Amino acid sequence: MQKLTNKEEEIMHILWKLEKAFVKDVLMEIEDDKPHYNTLSTIIRNLEDKGFVSHTAYGNTHQYYPVVTKEEYRKGFMNSAIANYFNNSYKSMISFFAKEEKISAEELREILDMIEKKK
């Protein structure tokens, strides 16, 4: 799965939220740093070229919808991040978050309980 730019990810989050949208609908959802309509249209068409989005045509107007789910993207993104930044080691990733104080001992115990319940 291709990596998306920050702006493409922002647009995908909007499309996942709306499920189906015209360019003008997406534009209305962007709060900061709104791109020009034509720029946004190009970004969405690029997402379509990358296989993340498709459309239904209504004359000259297109209604876009995601074809990659948020879960599919998250899984690919996390697998890539773990491979590139943690040498494919989930232990290294969890250790990183523990050292950065982004995860508590209680949360780690909850994760262990979830793992043990799956067995």
C-alpha positions as CSV (number, residue, x, y, z in Angstrom):
1,M,0.0,0.0,0.0
2,Q,1.3,3.4,-1.0
3,K,2.1,6.0,1.7
4,L,-0.1,9.0,1.5
5,T,1.0,12.7,2.0
6,N,-0.3,14.5,5.1
7,K,-2.9,16.3,3.0
8,E,-4.0,13.1,1.3
9,E,-4.5,11.5,4.7
10,E,-6.5,14.5,5.9
11,I,-8.8,14.1,2.8
12,M,-9.1,10.3,3.4
13,H,-10.2,11.0,7.0
14,I,-12.9,13.3,5.7
15,L,-14.0,10.7,3.1
16,W,-14.1,8.0,5.7
17,K,-16.2,10.2,7.9
18,L,-18.6,11.3,5.1
19,E,-18.6,8.0,3.2
20,K,-19.6,9.7,0.0
21,A,-18.9,13.3,-1.0
22,F,-18.5,15.8,-3.8
23,V,-15.4,18.0,-3.8
24,K,-17.4,20.9,-2.4
25,D,-18.5,18.7,0.6
26,V,-14.9,17.8,1.3
27,L,-13.8,21.4,1.1
28,M,-16.5,22.4,3.6
29,E,-15.0,19.9,6.1
30,I,-11.5,21.3,6.0
31,E,-11.0,23.7,8.9
32,D,-7.5,25.0,8.5
33,D,-5.4,25.9,5.4
34,K,-8.2,25.3,2.9
35,P,-6.9,24.5,-0.6
36,H,-8.3,26.0,-3.7
37,Y,-11.2,23.9,-5.1
38,N,-9.1,22.8,-8.2
39,T,-6.2,21.8,-5.9
40,L,-8.5,19.7,-3.8
41,S,-10.0,18.1,-6.9
42,T,-6.5,17.2,-8.0
43,I,-5.6,15.7,-4.6
44,I,-8.8,13.5,-4.7
45,R,-8.1,12.4,-8.3
46,N,-4.6,11.4,-7.2
47,L,-6.1,9.4,-4.4
48,E,-8.2,7.7,-7.0
49,D,-5.1,7.0,-9.2
50,K,-3.5,5.4,-6.1
51,G,-6.5,3.2,-5.6
52,F,-7.8,4.7,-2.4
53,V,-10.9,6.4,-3.8
54,S,-13.4,5.8,-6.6
55,H,-16.3,7.8,-7.9
56,T,-19.8,7.8,-9.3
57,A,-20.3,10.2,-12.2
58,Y,-23.4,12.5,-12.4
59,G,-22.8,14.2,-15.7
60,N,-19.6,16.3,-15.2
61,T,-19.8,16.0,-11.4
62,H,-18.2,13.2,-9.5
63,Q,-19.2,11.9,-6.1
64,Y,-16.2,10.2,-4.4
65,Y,-16.1,7.4,-1.9
66,P,-13.2,5.5,-0.2
67,V,-12.4,2.0,-1.5
68,V,-9.8,1.4,1.2
69,T,-11.2,1.2,4.7
70,K,-9.7,3.2,7.6
71,E,-8.8,-0.1,9.2
72,E,-6.9,-1.4,6.1
73,Y,-4.9,1.8,5.9
74,R,-4.2,1.8,9.6
75,K,-2.9,-1.8,9.4
76,G,-0.6,-1.0,6.5
77,F,0.6,2.2,8.0
78,M,1.4,0.6,11.4
79,N,3.1,-2.4,9.7
80,S,5.3,0.0,7.7
81,A,6.1,2.2,10.8
82,I,7.0,-0.9,12.9
83,A,9.2,-2.2,10.0
84,N,10.9,1.1,9.3
85,Y,11.3,2.5,12.8
86,F,11.3,-0.5,15.2
87,N,13.1,-3.2,13.1
88,N,9.8,-5.2,12.9
89,S,9.9,-5.5,16.7
90,Y,6.6,-4.8,18.6
91,K,8.6,-5.1,21.8
92,S,10.8,-2.2,20.7
93,M,7.7,-0.2,19.8
94,I,6.1,-0.7,23.1
95,S,9.4,0.0,24.9
96,F,9.6,3.3,23.0
97,F,6.1,4.4,24.1
98,A,6.9,3.3,27.7
99,K,10.2,5.4,27.7
100,E,8.3,8.4,26.3
101,E,5.7,8.0,29.0
102,K,3.0,7.6,26.4
103,I,1.7,4.3,27.9
104,S,1.2,3.5,31.6
105,A,2.0,0.3,33.4
106,E,-1.8,-0.2,33.9
107,E,-2.3,0.1,30.1
108,L,0.5,-2.5,29.6
109,R,-1.3,-4.8,32.0
110,E,-4.5,-4.3,30.0
111,I,-2.7,-5.2,26.8
112,L,-1.2,-8.3,28.4
113,D,-4.7,-9.4,29.5
114,M,-6.0,-8.9,26.0
115,I,-3.2,-11.0,24.6
116,E,-3.7,-13.8,27.1
117,K,-7.5,-13.9,26.5
118,K,-6.8,-14.4,22.8
119,K,-4.8,-17.6,23.5
